[in-house]
Amino acid sequence: MAAQHRRAAGPVATVTAALVLLAGCSAASGPGSSESSGSGSSESAPSDPAASDPTDQPADEPTDQPTEEPTEEPTEEPEPAHPISVAALARADLTGGGLRLGSVRERTAAYTSYDVTFASTTMGAGTEPLRISGVLNVPAGRGPFPAVVLAHGYIDPAYYVRGQGMTRERGFLAQRGYVALHVDYRNHAESTDDPRVEQAVRLGYAADTIAALHALRRSRDVRVDPERIALFGRSMGGGVMMKALAAKPGLFAAGVGWASVSSLEAENFDQFQRPDAPLAQLEAGFRGRHGLPGEDPAFWRGVSPRPLFGAITEPVLMVHGRFDDTCPPAWARATHRAMTRAGVDATLEWYDDGHAFGPAFVAAMDRTVRFLDARMPA
């Protein structure tokens, strides 16, 4: 991976751009070992016994005068979400559709692979939808099939080619009966460019994965079970997955994150962007939009999924290599702890591998498919 890794509400009229974030990953403890959590619970405080003691005295003297209707205290309007934030993404009317199958890339006994395009939301008032390119693997058979939307990790868009980054995962899933849609994201391959993608800290990538789900649900060419669509992200795509689940809970059936970036964007910035550019250049790039993490911490929390983990309703599987030197293992532990405390059904699996998953790839994919099979039963 390159060094520069880069709950639902009504539409927001003033939301500007929505795109998606940085890249990175981490690792920690033994091959196939796991940490899991179920939903938490809370208890109400005990009531004051004296307050419930019976009394012989009426509370008020009876009167013939009509009682006055109590006047409601004015309530403060909730503070509007920053237009560049996961909360704004949650309030936006994110749509998608128009899945078009293009040329056949590959045909095997198990599946057929196609170049595809579909429409995604720009989130700017009066703007045209974006066209997103990708690669779709469709298993042999009649379906309807369960499906997985794939969110790839950071690859410099200047060199990225269609379907790059999760080819192995796409083929593995299709061989096991899953439709797999690899999303190129806006500004990648043959997708439409969105000039605001960096200004909006790449939140639009999450919008593109949500659009991919809607495109699969509405397709007449591919028979997909609309209730059995998961989101699987690796590295930067793990952050994309977390944002999409936090912004639109209940939309996907499950989430999977491999070698994921931090769930706090300030940590991703410090790991991947700060070392690559002089401070003056970074400040110039963000001037007039928002400050750097040390200058505007509220903004950077707002574009992070962790503060909204309590909204997530889907089960989540996290897979991480103990020797990942791109995304520190501490990030995975911290994200898992935060999900657990927020009541997310989260599991963290560790493997003796690095960021790219070489020797442990098959074992980790087998575990991922078992998770999907269990959480999206036929």
N, C-alpha and C positions, 0 to 999 in steps of 0.2 A: 504494500500500500504506500502511496506517495506520502510525503511528509505533510503536505498541505491539505489533509482530509477536510479534505473539506468533509363534556357530556352533551348532548347535542342541543342547540338552541336555534332560534330563527335567524334569518340572514342579517348581516350587519351592513348598513348602507354605506358606511364610510371605510370599510376595510379596504386597504390599498392592495398590497401584494401579498401573496402567500406562497412561500417556497420552502425548501428544506435545508437541513444543516450540514454540519461538519463530518469528519470521519475519524475513527480511531478504534481501539479495542483493549481488552485485558484478560488476565488468566489467574487461576489459583488452585487448589487442592487435588485428588487422585483420579486415575482413569475411570470414568464411569461413576465417580462419586457424585452425590447430589445433595442439595439443600432445598427443602420445599416448605411452602407455607399455605395455609388455608385462610379463609376470610376471618377477620378479627371480630370481636364483639365488644359491646360497651354496656356498662350498668348505670342505671340512673341513681342519683344520690337518694339516701333514705329520707322519708318525710319527717317533719318535726312532730313527735307524738302529741305535744301540747296543742298543736294546731287542729288536731282532729278530735279532741275531747268534746263529748256532748255537753250542752248547756241548756238550762231551762229558760234562759232569758232570750227574747227575740232580739235579733240584730238591730232592728230599727223600730221606732214607734209607728203604728199604722197611721195613715193620713189619707184625707179625701183629695188632696192635691195630686194632679197628674205628675208622674215622674218625668224628669228631664232626660232626654236621650243623651248619653255620653258623646262627647265630641272626640273624634279620632285625632290622635297626635299625628302631625305630619311625619311621614317616614322619608328618610333620605334615599335618594336614588342611588343604586349601586354605581360605583365608579366605573366608567366605560373602560373596556379593555384597550390596551395599547393596540393600534392597528397592525403592528407587527408583533404577534404573540401567539402562543398556542391557544389562549383563551379566545382570541379573535378568530382563529381557525375553527374553533368549536362552534362559534356563532355564525359562521359563514355558510351559505347554501352551496355546498360542494356537490357537484353533479358529474356525470360522465356517461359515455355511451359511444355508439357508432363504431363498434369493433369491426374492423375490416381485415379479412385475411388476404395477404398478398402471396408472394411466391413461396413455394415449398423449399425449405432449406435442407431438410433431411427427412428421409422416410425409412423407418425400421419396422421390424415385426411388432414392436411394442408401442410405437407412437409415430406421429407425423409432426414435424416442426415447421412453423410458418413465420414469415415476416408479417407483422401486424401494425396497425395504427388505431388509435381511439382518441376521443375528445376529453380534455380536462378543463378545469375551471381556472380562469385568470384571477378571479376575486376582485377585479377592479371594475368600478361602475362603468357600464357602457362599452366594455372591451369584448373583443371576440374570443371564443374558446380557443384553447391551444390544441394543436395536434401533437400527440405523443406517440413515438414509435416504440417498438418492442419486439420480442420473440415469444411465440406461443407454442408450447408442446401439448398435443392432444393425444391421449392414449387410444389404442385400438379398441373398438367396441362401440356400443350404442349410447352408453351413459344412462341417466345423467351422472356426471362425475363430480367428486369433490374437487376443489381447486385451491391453488396457492398462488398468491401474488408475491413476486420476488422483488425486493428492494436492494440493489447492489451497493457495494461500498464505494469509497471515493476513487475515481480515476479522472485525471485531468480531462475535462470536456474537449480540449483541443485535440486529444489523441484517442478518445473513447470511440469505439465502434459498436454498432447495434448488437445488443445481447451480451455484451462483455461483462465479466465479473462473476457470474453464477451459472456458467454453462454446466458444470458437473452437477450442481444441485437440481437444475432444471431437468436434465436427463434422468437423474436418479428418481425424482418424484414421478415423472411420466411413466417410467418403467413399473412403478408400483400403483398405477391407476389414478394418479392425480393430474388434472390439467394444471399446467404451470405457465404463468404469464410473467415474463421478465419485463420490467418497466425501465425504459431508457432514461426517464426524467426529462423535463424541459431543459433546453440548452444542450442536450446530448444527442449524438448521432443524427437521426433525421427528424427529431422533435423540433417544434417551434421554439425559437429563442424568446426568452422573457428578460428584458434588460434589467428588471428589478430583482432578479434572483439573489444576488449577493446582498443587496440592500436589505432584503427581507430575510437574510440569514438562511436562505434555502428552505424556508417553510413550505414552499410550493412543491417540493419533492413529496411531502406527505399528502398534499392535495392530489398529486398524480397517482399515488397508490390507491387512494380512495376512489378516484375516477376509474381506475382499472377494475376495482370490484364492481362498480355500477356497469361498466362495459361488459363484463362477463355475465352479470345477471340478465342483461337485456339482449344478449346475443342470440340470434336465430341460427347461427352457423355452428355454434359449439354448445352442446347440452351440458350445462353446469347446474348442480344443485345450488340454488341461491342461498340456502341456509348453511352451506358447508364450504365457506371460503375463508382461508387463513391468510395471514400476512407474515412473511418470512424475510427478515432483513439481516445482512451481515455487515459488520464494521459500521461505517456511516449509516448504512441501511438499518442497523439495529436502532439507531436514534430515530430514523424515519418511522420505523414500526412503533416505537413508544409514543411518538407524537400523534400518529394517526389513531391509536387506540385511546389515548387520553382525550383527544379532541372529539372523536365520534364513537363513544362506547356503545357496544352492542352491535356494531356494524359488521365487524369480522367475527368469525367463530373462535379464533385463537390467534395468538401471536408467538413468533419464534424469533429470537435474536442471537446470532452467532458472533462471537468476538466483537461485541458491541462497544461503541463509543460510550462516553459518560452520559448520564441522564441530566447533567448540569453543563450547559453550553459554555460557561466560563472556563471550565476545565478543558474542554475540547479546544477552545481558542488558545489557551496557554500551551497546550500540547502540540498543536498542529500549525497554527498561524503565527503566533508570536515569534517562534524561533526563526521563521523564514523571511521576515521582513523587518527593516529598521523601524523603530518606534514612530518616528516622524511620518513614515509612509503609511503605517497603520492608522495613525491619528487622522491623517489627511483623508484616507479612504472612508472613515466613519464620521467625519465632521459634518454637522448639519443633519445627521440622521439619528445617531445615538453614540454615546461614548464607549470607550473600551471598558472591559469588565470592572476594573478598579474605579472608574469614573461614574459608571451607571449600572450598579449591581442589580437594581430592580428590573431594568430592561433585560439583562441576561438571564435572570430567573424567569422572566415572562416568556422567553423563547425556549425554555427548558421544559421537558415533560415531567420532571420529578414533582414539582408542586401540584400537578394535577393527577398524580397516580391514584388518588382516591376515587376518581371518575371511572377508572378502568374496570370493566365487568368481565373481560375475557380472561381465560387461563393463559399464562405466559410461560414459555420454556426458554431459559437462557443457557447457552452453550459457550464455554470458554476454555481456552488452552492455558495450562499452567505457565507456559513459557512464552506467552504473548508479550513481546516487547514493543508493540505498537499501541495497544490499548492496555494499560496497566491492570493486573488482576484486581487491584483494590477498587477499581471502578465497578467491576461486576459485583463484588461483595456489597459495596455501598448501594448500588441500584437494587439488588435483591433485598437488602434490609429495608430500604425505603418502600419497596412494593409490599413487603410483608406487613410493615406497620400500617400501610394504607388499606390493608384488607384484600390485596390482590392474591389470587391463587397462582403463586409463582414458584417455579422450580429452577434451580441453578445446578447445572452439570459441569464437572471439570474433566479435562482430558490432558494426557501428557503430550502436548503438541503446542505449536506456535500459532501466530496470527492467521496464517493461510490455511491451516488444517491439512496436513499431508498424511502422515501415518494413521492418524485417528479419524480421517474423513469418513470412511465407510461405517465405522462404529458409531460415530456421532450422527450420521444420516439415518442409520437404522433406529437409533434412539428417537430422532426427530419424527420419523414416520410412525413409530409406535405411539408417540405423544399425539400426533394428529389423528391417527386411527381411533384412539381412545376418546379424544375430545370432540371428534366429528364423526360419530358412528353412523353407519348407513341406516 
